[in-house]
Amino acid sequence: MYNPDLKRLSRLTTILTQLQTKRLITAQELADKYSVSKRTIYRDIKALEQSGVPILTIEGKGYTMMDGYRIPPIMFSESEANALITAEQIIQKNKDASFVKDYSQAIAKIKSVLRNHTKDKVDLLSERVVFGQNQEYARTSDNLSTLQLALTNFNLISLIYYSPYNKERTSRIVEPFAIYTYDDNWLLIAFCRLRQDYRAFRLDRIEQLQVQTKTFTPHNISFEEYFQLIKNKC
């Protein structure tokens, strides 16, 4: 039997999850997602507000949850959140649609308990962690977690890098841009201040690494634009 109250309760619950998952969401997005009118969404938002949920309306932009409001009260460290987002990027490449769907729903619930500033960082990381082929699960480095934090916090990195091609070690200061894995190797894409250009550094060839407290201006190109730059140089 059709029960409109039960349907609305289900929608209110999922709207609450959406509000906690995304930094900002519009009434139109919610209306499209649940196939209802914006007027219905306005009533749903009002109902949630009346129940004590601290929803903020950003004029001309949409709705957001007051920072610090979380259900359930689970706390993740930034490194733990980064690990979950990295796993999400791997699973998105899986060929089984049901597995991808189930994990995506699970990770949405996990994102809903993150603070707003952490959501911004994991969103950035999800755009900058790209996976190629990796079949043997080889352990080639121990710096991935450290580099993830440096990337999302825009910290400069000083490193000593060994190049097997000319058999030399160089000291570099780099601005981390993206992390890429290909052919069983993790690579750091960064702007190298020594070479004054973007470079790819294999993590297993970084002999020493230190994250500096000094920060840099965030890069204003996308990962796709970076690859286009590389293609144009070839």
N, C-alpha and C positions, 0 to 999 in steps of 0.2 A: 504494500500500500504506500502511495506517495505521501510523504510527510514533509511539508514545506519548512516547518520549524527545524527538523533534523537536518535538512539540506542547508539551511542558513547557518546552523551551528557548525557544520562541517566547513562551510565557506569562511566563517569568522575565524575558525581555528587556523585554516591555511593562510588567511590574510595576515594573521598575527605572525605566523612563521615567515611570510614574505617580508613583512615590515622589519623583522629582526635580521633577515638575511641580506637585504639590500640597503645600501646607504640612503637612497631616495627612490620612491616609486610613485607613479602618478595614478590618479583615479582611472584614467583611460587604460593604462596597462592592466590594472586589476579588473576593469570591466571586460576587456578583451579576453583575459585569462579565464574568467569564470562565466563568460557569455551572458552577462547581465548589463543593465544600463548604468551609466555613471551615477544617476540618482540613487540607485540601489547601493552602490559603493559608498556614497555619501552617508546613507543611513547606517551602513555597516560600520563605518569609521566612527560615527557618532555613538553607536552602541558600544564599541570597544572603549571609547573615551569615558562614557558613563560608567563602565565597569571598572574604571581605574587605570586603564592602560594609558601611559603618558605618550600620546601621539602628538607630534609637532607638525604643523602645516607651514611649509616653506612657500610663500606666495610666488606663484608662477613656476614652481619647480615640482612640487609634490609633497608627499608625506614622508616623515622619518620618525624613528623611535628615539626617545630621549636616551642619550648616551648613559650606559650603566644599567639599563633595564634589560634583564635577561630571564628567559624561561627555557629550561630549568637552570638553576644556579651552578653552572659548570664553568670552570676557569681553565683556559689553555694559555700556555706560554707562547710567545711569538714563534719560537723555534718549533714547538709542537704544531701550531697552526700552519707553518710553512711546510712541515712534513706531510700534513694532510692534503694541502693544495698540490704539492708535488705528486703525491700518489694519485690524485684526481686526474692530473694530466696524463699519467701513464694509462690509467683505466679507460680514459676517453678513446684510446687507440684500440681497445679490445673489440673483437669482431662479434661478440655476443651482445645483441641489443638489450636484452633483459638485464644483463649484468651491469651494463653502463647505466641504464635507467635506475636500477635499485641503488647503485652507489651514488648517483647524482642526487637522488632524493635524500639519502643519508647525509651526504656532505652539506646539503642545503640546511638540514637541521643543525648540523655542527656550526655552520657559518652564523646561524641565527643567535648563537650565544656569545659571539665575539663583540668586543667593543668597536665603535665606529672607526677609530683610528687604525685598529688592527684589520678591519674589513678592507680599508683602503689599501693597506700593505699587501694583503693576500690577493686582492684583485690585481695589483701591479705584478705580483709574482706569477700569477696564473697566466698573464700575458707574456712574461719574459722567460718562462721555462718551457722549452720545446724539445720534443723527443724524436730521435731517429730510431734506427734499429739497435736493439740490445737484447741478445739472446743468451749469453753465457753468464750474466749476473756477476761479472768479475768485479772485485773490490780493488779499484785502482787509485783511490785517494781518500783523504779523511778531512777535506776542507769544504765540502758542499754546504753544510749547515752554516758555517761561518760566512761563506760567500753570499748565501741567501740573505742573511741579516744585513750585510754590507750593501747589497744591491737595493733592498727596500728602504734603507735608512740613508742612502746616498753618502756612504763613507768612502773616503779614498783608501786604497789598498797598496801597501808596499810589498814587493815580492822579489825573490831571486828565482829567475827562470832559466832552465837548462834547455838549450836547443841541440838536438842530436845531429842536425844537418851541418852546422859549422862547429859543433863540439865546444860551445862556449856558454858561460853563465853571465847573465846580465841582471843588473838591479833595476827594477822598474817601479814607477808609481802610476797606478792605473785607476780609472773611473769605471767601476763595474756597470755593465749595461744589460747583459742577458746571460743565461746559462743554457747550454745546449749539450745534448748527448748524442753521439753518433759513432757507429762501429765500435761499441763497447767502451767508449771513452767519453768522460765528461769534459766539456770545454767552457771556459769563461770568455765571453765576448766583452771587451772593455776598450775604452779609449786610453791608449798608452801615451803618457806625457813625454816619454823619451822619443818615441817615433812620431808623435803628433798625428796619430791616426788610429783607427780602430784595429785591434788585433785579436786573434783567437789564441787562448792559452790552454793547453791541455793540463788538467789538474794534476795528473800523475808526473808532470815535469816541473811543477812548482816545488822547489826545494825548501823555501822559507816563505812564510806569509804572515803579515801583520796588518790588522785593520786599524786605521788611524782614526782619531777623534775628529779630525778635520773633514768637512763635508764638501761636496761639489754641487754645481747646478745640475738639476736633472736633465737627462737627454731629451730632446724634443723630436726624435725620430722614432718610428715604430720598428719592430723587428723585421717586418717585410721591407721597409725602406732601407734598412741596413743591408739586407741581402741584395737589394737592387744596386746599392752602392758598390758592393763587392763584384756583382756581375758586370757593372759598367767599367770596372778597373781591369777586368780580364780581357 
